[in-house]
Amino acid sequence: MPLELNDNYTNAALRVGDVDLYPQRHVGEFIGIVVSNARINDEYKHLVLKVHEQALKAYAGQMFHLLCPSPDGAEVWMRRPMSVYRVDKAASEVEFLYKTEGRGTRGMAMLQPGDEFNIAGPLGVGFKLRPSWKNIVVVGRGVGLATLAPLSQLAAEQGVGVTAILSARHEGVVMSKALFAELGARTITVLDSDGSSAVENVERILEELIADGKADAFFTCGSNRLLKLMQRLGKKHNIPGQVAMEQIMVCGFGACYVCVRTFEVDGKRVLKRVCRDGPVFNMQEAVGW
């Protein structure tokens, strides 16, 4: 997604109801108002923000750069990149699903309804659906399912069927199952606790979906072993795919090159910026981590 002259962060962040002097811009800095910040299990929280209408332009796979509050009095120096969980245009809300582990996300966990929260974006290149695809398969693990959830929303809007394979350590940390189901997706849960998340079992499920004509394209995020499996099956059956990559970032719009990763394009190793060239990439070009 190209950045234009006025696309970079502005000195005055837009608040709900402000008039945007540059409505043609793709990227902006916004002050959102916390609607809720509820814990959904022992590890994850769900943040809902009321935002300026320009922030609602975010689409599946894109991210925002979040200016997290301090959890301990010391300054949090860098923003935190986070994929969009859901955009509710009718309510003027953007949602994030996140795991509380580092200083930034621990600071986010302290936000209360009514608090202000600075976000910049939407950033990056998100998911794309081809008109010829009638059924897609989404395979994710852990918080990676938060990145894939809005893809189900996009698919529902375009009449595309979705099978979502949700992988997790145990039932208590399965992410986004209700949202996928709400949007009409068929969900299959695979767990470490009962052995069903084993690559061999996931491969069997995927092969059955392919045989049933339910896999026009693959999408994944959150697991290197699942990425490798889907790359292999994609090559075997000539099924295209996309992967959302996770990476530490600093600037968020391609200037600092901190988020560079290696990809293999036409047999050659090349470097790409996850924030600017992604975070969604051609699955077959991704090199595992």
JOUR-V89828 format. One record per pair of residues at least 12 apart in sequence whose ideal C-beta (glycine too) atoms are under 6 Angstrom apart, sorted by the first residue. I is the first residue (numbers start at 0). J is the second residue. D is the distance in Angstrom with one decimal. If there is no record, write none. Layout:
I;J;D / I;J;D
This chain:
0;124;5.6 / 5;21;4.2 / 5;24;5.0 / 6;24;5.1 / 6;25;5.4 / 6;26;4.4 / 8;28;4.2 / 8;119;5.2 / 9;28;5.5 / 12;28;4.1 / 12;29;5.6 / 12;30;4.9 / 13;27;5.9 / 13;29;5.1 / 13;51;4.4 / 14;30;4.6 / 15;49;5.7 / 15;51;5.7 / 19;53;5.5 / 27;53;5.3 / 28;119;4.6 / 29;50;5.6 / 29;51;4.9 / 29;54;4.8 / 29;118;5.4 / 30;115;5.2 / 30;117;5.9 / 31;48;3.4 / 31;50;4.5 / 31;116;4.9 / 31;118;5.6 / 32;49;4.5 / 33;110;5.0 / 33;112;5.4 / 33;114;4.5 / 33;116;5.9 / 34;47;4.2 / 34;49;5.5 / 35;47;4.7 / 35;112;6.0 / 36;110;4.8 / 40;171;5.7 / 40;172;5.8 / 42;98;5.4 / 42;172;5.8 / 43;98;5.4 / 44;108;5.6 / 45;96;5.5 / 46;95;4.6 / 47;92;5.5 / 47;94;5.1 / 48;93;5.2 / 49;91;5.7 / 49;92;5.7 / 50;93;5.1 / 54;93;5.8 / 55;86;5.8 / 55;88;5.1 / 57;83;4.8 / 57;86;5.5 / 57;121;3.6 / 58;125;5.0 / 59;125;5.2 / 59;126;4.7 / 59;149;3.9 / 59;150;4.6 / 59;153;4.4 / 60;125;2.9 / 60;126;4.0 / 60;243;5.7 / 60;279;4.3 / 61;83;5.8 / 61;121;4.2 / 61;123;5.2 / 61;125;4.3 / 62;80;5.1 / 62;81;5.9 / 62;82;4.8 / 62;122;5.4 / 62;123;5.4 / 63;118;4.5 / 63;120;3.6 / 64;78;4.1 / 64;80;5.6 / 64;119;4.4 / 64;120;5.9 / 64;251;3.9 / 65;78;5.7 / 65;79;4.8 / 65;81;5.5 / 65;118;5.4 / 66;78;5.4 / 66;117;3.9 / 67;79;5.4 / 67;103;3.9 / 67;106;4.2 / 67;107;5.2 / 68;106;4.3 / 69;106;5.5 / 70;102;5.7 / 70;105;4.0 / 70;106;4.3 / 75;102;5.9 / 75;103;5.6 / 75;106;5.9 / 77;249;5.6 / 79;103;4.1 / 80;248;4.6 / 81;95;5.3 / 82;146;4.1 / 83;149;5.8 / 84;96;4.3 / 84;145;4.9 / 84;148;5.8 / 85;149;5.8 / 96;145;3.7 / 98;142;5.1 / 122;251;5.3 / 123;274;5.9 / 123;278;5.1 / 124;277;5.9 / 124;279;5.6 / 125;279;5.5 / 126;150;5.0 / 126;241;5.8 / 126;279;5.4 / 128;157;5.8 / 132;159;5.9 / 132;215;4.1 / 132;216;5.1 / 133;215;5.9 / 134;160;4.2 / 134;213;4.5 / 134;215;5.4 / 135;159;6.0 / 135;161;5.7 / 135;216;4.8 / 136;162;5.1 / 136;208;5.7 / 136;214;4.8 / 136;217;5.5 / 137;161;6.0 / 137;163;4.5 / 137;218;4.8 / 138;164;4.4 / 138;219;4.8 / 138;225;5.3 / 139;220;5.0 / 139;221;5.0 / 140;166;4.0 / 140;221;4.1 / 140;222;4.0 / 141;221;5.1 / 143;220;3.7 / 143;221;1.9 / 144;165;5.9 / 144;174;4.0 / 144;175;4.4 / 145;174;6.0 / 146;220;4.5 / 146;243;4.7 / 147;220;5.4 / 148;175;4.3 / 148;178;5.1 / 150;218;5.9 / 151;179;5.2 / 151;182;4.5 / 151;184;4.9 / 152;182;5.6 / 155;182;4.6 / 155;183;5.4 / 161;184;3.9 / 162;185;4.8 / 162;208;5.9 / 162;213;5.8 / 163;179;4.5 / 163;184;4.7 / 163;186;5.0 / 164;187;4.9 / 165;188;5.0 / 166;189;5.0 / 166;196;4.9 / 167;190;6.0 / 168;191;4.7 / 169;190;5.8 / 169;192;4.2 / 173;188;5.7 / 198;224;5.7 / 198;228;5.6 / 202;228;5.9 / 205;232;5.6 / 209;236;5.4 / 214;238;5.9 / 216;239;5.2 / 216;240;6.0 / 217;229;4.7 / 217;233;5.7 / 217;238;5.7 / 217;240;3.5 / 218;241;5.3 / 219;242;5.2 / 220;243;4.0 / 223;287;4.7 / 223;288;5.6 / 226;242;5.8 / 227;287;5.9 / 230;282;6.0 / 240;282;3.3 / 241;279;5.4 / 241;282;5.6 / 242;280;5.8 / 242;282;4.6 / 242;285;5.0 / 243;278;5.3 / 243;279;5.1 / 244;273;5.1 / 244;277;5.4 / 244;278;5.1 / 246;258;4.5 / 246;273;4.2 / 248;274;5.1 / 251;274;5.2 / 253;272;5.0 / 253;274;5.9 / 253;275;3.2 / 258;272;5.7 / 258;273;4.2 / 258;274;5.0 / 259;272;5.7 / 260;273;5.7 / 261;286;4.9 / 262;284;4.6 / 263;284;5.8 / 263;286;5.8 / 264;284;5.4
